Amino acid sequence: MADDLDVTGAWRSFCARLADVGSSLEGEPFPQSDAGRALGTRHLARQLVMALQAELEHADASNPTFHRYEEPWVQWGGPNPDNAYTRAPIDPAATYRVFGHVAGVRAAIFSFVDGDMHLGRYGVFSERSLADLDVDADGSLELWISPEPHDHNWIESHADAHLFLVRQYLCDWEHDRGAPLTIERVDTRGIPSPPPAARDLVAALDRAATWVERSTAYWCTYVERARDSLPCNAVAPPGTPRGGAPTIAYGAGWWQLEADEVLVITTDVPDAGYWGWTVHHRYRLDSGDFANRQTSLNLAQAFVDHDGRIRLVLAHRDPGVPNWIDTEGQPEGMLVYRSVDTRSRPVPQSVVVSFAAVREHVPASHPVVGAADRRNQLARRRAAVLARYL
């Protein structure tokens, strides 16, 4: 295709394809209200940001850079708000060095993946946790990626692995910090990449358009199928879906609540290195405005009652309890929980009650959160999330 189109023609084709994706939002199953269309169009624009960054700025495996994604304003595929995500392209035949200072990092997972699920590339070929690696006394980490063995920390390349993914877990948002990591290819170290040739730019625009087209359709279909298969106003036992990291267990349910209804979820505290809950919205599979709203909770944030159980309240407006999960006013959507290194797998229980009856379903000692306290909590949450991206 690159031989048949000049750059101007490629750009026109790119814009036309995006226009077609925008037109698809006018049909089923996408919402047709003004508010629904606004959310859908914003999501499409954010998908475009992700695709262009990935394909124009971070696609060169000969001179790779870590691409930061799944930020509050660029989401796709159901991100975990407790993760800082980065990834870099790799050539499986080449040797790479990853380095940085990881002192104070709570946990991290390093993965080789084939690509993105919505492109039909489901492979997860190898994973290592930060706890598996040797870290120097000063917090310095050096990790080698290559097809041949290497001294010290080494992960063997896989012929079908084209992306190196890093997920860092930030549970205590105000105190945990992610580590800035650098990746370099040994045989091209210090050699700048040449300016893009027309052929390369045309190919990158084509890949970006394909990414947006398939992402928009795939994740909408994914959520619609989940809507049909998940228990309504209940949560299924945990498992590991195709394409998910094998060290992570997931459970999910579908909420469908009237304006004056809430869903009260009760569960034992999982015996796990990490656990967390978050909403995923219909049509987009995003995780809500997690920087400004309490659309998620984790082991460092949730209140545990005196009986050792957690009571979460999924509601359209603030019910005045610490473990409120905000639906952002959406009448239905997914509620998902994740656990890592799980040694127990409790199955949550749930019940729909009226907004006015919430206090009847929590212990008498369960705290009351007033409006001023909630505003302060949300302001601190926002500041903590934004600090990740400085």
N, C-alpha and C positions, 0 to 999 in steps of 0.2 A: 504493500500500500504506500509505503514511503516514497517509492519511485514514481508513483502516479499522481501524487498531490504535492503542490508547493506549500510552503508554510501558511500563506494566506488562505489557501483552499482548506488546509487542515484546520485552521482556526474557525472558518465558517462552518465546517462539518461538525466540529466540536460544539459550537454554540447551538447548532440545529439539534444535535442529539440531546443537549441539556433542555432545550425547549420542549422536546418530546417527553422527557421525564417529567417536566413541570406539568404538561398536559395530562399525564397519567394520574396526577393527583386529583383531577376533577372527576375521576370515575371510582367505582366500587373497588375495594371496600373502604377507601379513604373517606374521612368525614367531609361533609359538604357545608357545614356551618362556617361563618366568617372566622370564628375563633379556631376551628379545626384546620381550615385552610392556611391560616397564618402560621400555626405551629408546623404544619407540613412543609410549607414553603421555607420557613426558617431552617428546618431540619435538612432540606435539600441543599440550601446554600452552605450549611455547615459540612455536609458530606463533600461538597465541592472543594471546600478549604482543605479537608483531609486528603482528598485524592490528588490535588495539585501539589501540595507540600510533598507528598510521598513520591510522586512520579517525576516532578521537575527538580526537586531539591535534595531528595534523599534516596535515589534509586541507583546510585553508582557504587557497585560492589568493589570497584577497583580503588575507590577513595571514599570509604563509607563514613557516614555520620549517624549518630543516634537521632531518630525522629521521635519527638515527644508528642503523644497523641492521647486520646480519651480524656481530654481536658473538659471542664464543665461546659464549654462552648463548642466543643467538637467531639460528639459522642456517636458511637455506632456499636451494634452487636452486644448490648447489655454490659457496659463497663461496671467494674466494682469501684465505688467511690473511695475505697480505702487503698487503692492501688495507684502508684505513679508508674505509668506505662512508657517504655521507650523501646524502639527496635531499629535494627540496621540491616541493610541488604548484605549478603555474603555470597562469595563464590565458593562452592564446596571443595574445590581443588586448591584453594589458596590458604595461606596462614595469616591469622589475625591475632592481635594482642589487644585485650580489653583491660583497662586499668583505671584506678581511682581510689579514693579514701572512703571506706564504708564503716568507719567507727560510728557507733550509735544507730546503725540501721537495724531495725527490729527483725526483719526477714526479707528475703528476696528469692525469686525463682528465675533461673536462666534456662531458656528453651530454644531448641531448634524447631522451626515450623516450616511447612511447605509454602504456606501463604494464607489467604483469607478464606473463610468458610463460604462466603457468598460468591467466590470465584470457583468453588468446587475443589479447593485445595485444603483438605482437612488434616493433613499429616502433622503429628507431633512426634518427632523422632528421638528426642533426647531431652531430659530435664535434670538440672542440678539445683539444689538449694544453696543459699549462702552458707548455711551450717555445714554443708559438705566440703567446703573449700577452705584452704589454709589462708588465713589473714595475718599479716605481720602485726607485731605488737603496737605499732603506731596507727593501725587501721588500714594500711595500704593493701590493696588487692591487685593481683596480676593474674590474668586468666588467658590461656592460649586456646585458640580454635584452629584446628588443622586436621588433615586426613592422616598424618603421621604422628606417632607419640611424641610428647614433649614433656620435659621435666616440669615439676611443680604442678600447678592447677592446669588441667588440660581437659577439653571436651572434644571428642572425635567428631569430625564433620560427617554429614550424611549426604549422599549423592543427590537426594531430592530436597534437601533443606536449603532454602534460599533467604530465610529471614532469621535473625538472631533477636529474640525477644527477652526483655528484662521487665519483671514486675516486682516493684518494691512495695512492701506493706507498711502503711502509715496508719496505725490504729489510734494512737493518742495524737490527734491532729495538731494540737498546740505544741507538742514537744518532740514527736518523732520527725525526723528529717530524712529525705532521700539523698542518696549519694550521686553527685554528678560523675558519670562514667564517660570514658573516651574509648573509641575503637579505632585501630589503624591496621591497615594491611601491610605486612612486613616488606614485600617486594616493591611497593609503591610509596612507602613512607617518605614524606617531604616532597613528593612530586605533585604539583598542582594538576588538577583535571583540566583538560583543554576546554575552550568554549564549546557549547553544544552545536553539533552539526545539524543542518536542517533535517536530515533523516532521523536523528535522535529525537529532536523536538516533536516531529510529527508522530513518532511512535509513542512518546510520553503523553501527548494529548489524547491519542487513541486509548491508551491504557487508563488514563484518568477518566475519560468518558465512560468506558466500560465499567470501571469500578463504581461510579455513581449509579449508572443504570442498574447494575446487578444488586448493589447494596440496597437501593431503595425498594426494589421488588422483593428481594430475598428476605429481608428482615421483617417486612410487612407480612409476607406469607408465613414466616416463622411464627410470628406472634398470633396470627389468626389460627394456625394449627394448634398452638398452645392453648388458645382460648377454648377450642373445641375439646381438647384432651385433658386439661387440668381440672382438678376439683374446684367447684365454685364456692367461694367463701370458706375454703379449707386449704390445707397445705399438704402436699404429698411427701412421702418419705424421701430421704436424700438418695442421689445416685450421681453417676458421671456420664454426661451426654457425649455423643460422638463429636469429636473435635475439641472437647474440653481437656484441660490439663488432668492427667490421671491422678495427681496428688490432691485434687480438689473435689469435694462432694457438694452437690447442689440439691436443693429441694425447692419446689415452687407451688404456687396456687394462683387462682384467679379471683380477684375481688370484683363484686358487682353490688354496689351499695347505693341506696337512696340518699337524698340530701340529709336526712335526720338519722341515718344508720351508721354504725361503726363496726369494725371487726376486731374482736379481742382475741389475741393469740397468746396461749400459755405454753411454755416449754421449759424443760430442764436446761441448765447450762451445759452446752456440749463440752466434753473433755477433748479439747483441741488446741492446737497452737494458735489458731485464729478462727473466728467466726464473725459473720456479719449478715445483716438483712438490708434489702433495698427494694424500691419499686422499680418496675420497668413499664414504660407506657405503651399502650396499644399503638399500632401502626409503625412505630419508630424503634422500639426496643432501646430507648435511652433510659437513663437512670434519674430523670428529673433534674430540677435545678438544685443539685446537691450542694452547691456553694452557698446558696441563700436560704434554702429550706431544709427541714429535717426529713429528707426523703430516704435516709438510711441511718442505721445504728450498728455499732459493733461492740466487741467485748470490752473496749475501753470506755464506751459511751453509755451503754445500757445500764439501767438501774436493776439490781437483783433484789427481790423481796426477801424477807426474813426466812422464808421456807426454802430458799435456794432456787426459786423459779423466776423466770422472766415473764413479765406480762407486757405485751406490745399492744398498742391501740392504733389501728389503721383508720384514719378519719379524714374527712374533707376539711375540717377546721379544728382548731386547737381544743382538745378535750381537757387540758389542764393537768396532764400526767407526764412524767418524765420521758416515757418511752413512746411518745407519739411519733407515728410515721405518716408523713403528709402526702396525701394523694394528689395534691395541687388542684383539688376540685374535680378531678377526672372521675366519672361514674364507674369506670371499670379499668382493669389493668392487671399486670402480673406483680406478685410479691415473691421475691426470691431470697433464699438464704444460702450462704456458702460456708464451708468449713475446710480448714487445711490441717493435715496431719491429725485427722480425727481418730480418737480412740473410743468414742461412744457416738451413737447416732440417734439422739432422741427425736421422736416424732411429735411435732407440735399439735396442739389441740386448738380449735377455734370456735367462736360463736358470734353470731350477728346480734347486736343489741341496739337499743335506741341510744342516741347521743346522751340523753338525760340519765340513762341507766349505767353509765360507765363506772361510777364509783361502787356500784353494787357488785362488780365483777373483779375488783382488786381488793387486797387486804386493807383493813382500816388504817394500818400504818403506812400505806402507800402514799408517797409525797404528793402535794398539790403544787403545781407550777403556775404561778400568776403571770399576768400579761407582761409586767416589767421584767420578770425573770426570763420569760421566753424571748423577749426582744434582746436582752443581754446575751442569752445563749446563742441566738442566731447571729448576732453581730460578731461574737467570738468565733463561731463556726466559719463565717465568711472570711474573716481575717486569716484564719488558719489554712483554709483551702487556697486562698490567693498567694499565701507565702510559699507554697510549693513551686510556684511558677516564676518566681523572681529570678 
